[in-house]
Amino acid sequence: QKEVEQNSGPLSVPEGAIASLNCTYSDRGSQSFFWYRQYSGKSPELIMFIYSNGDKEDGRFTAQLNKASQYVSLLIRDSQPSDSATYLCAVIHSGGYQKVTFGTGTKLQVIP
Amino acid sequence: KAGVTQTPRYLIKTRGQQVTLSCSPISGHRSVSWYQQTPGQGLQFLFEYFSETQRNKGNFPGRFSGRQFSNSRSEMNVSTLELGDSALYLCASTQDSGANVLTFGAGSRLTVL
């Protein structure tokens, strides 16, 4: 069983719609959760992080964390073609300094 | 403020050779971590260094090694290269305190023939 799981996609949404990306993790003691975006041929860049249960909003992006169910999600409102990329979920395990486990990513395609 | 710098960007090696990759972190960042990215496996953690000490290590064979210098620059070495080592190797640096956010370099694309 992979420690961090994501649907590889591609997830196709029309421009202006809400894109919902999901991630589940196996280590119940995980403490920190991140979403990175990676454009084709580029390196990952941070979108946002979340530590506490609930929602965290940053512009068009909302991260949601449910530790009891061990899932974290990312909502992208008013999706734009420029949001087309692979979205990586990352988890820092309990007791780990920077031992980050990444999911394999979900490829998002926003159709104009 | 300069970002994370990785060299070389591209390299081609043959099986059995060894390779050394370099990473210069953002100024003031003492934590440097390395990742291997392949289409099939995604991003996999190799190791992490802080103040010249390896704090964490992923599940890679001993052919993969690294080190960090007093100026926080880091190198990773892969010996006895195998075809399966072909990958994008990403280095990331992190602020000493705060949110543990990784800032990645552009990566070193290794092809093993």
Interface residues (C-beta under 8 A of the other chain):
Chain A: S32 F34 Y36 K42 S43 P44 E45 L46 F49 L88 A90 I92 G96 Y97 Q98 K99 V100 T101 F102 G103 T104 G105
Chain B: S31 S33 Y35 Q41 G42 L43 Q44 F45 E48 F50 R55 N56 G58 L90 T94 A99 N100 V101 L102 T103 F104 G105 A106 G107
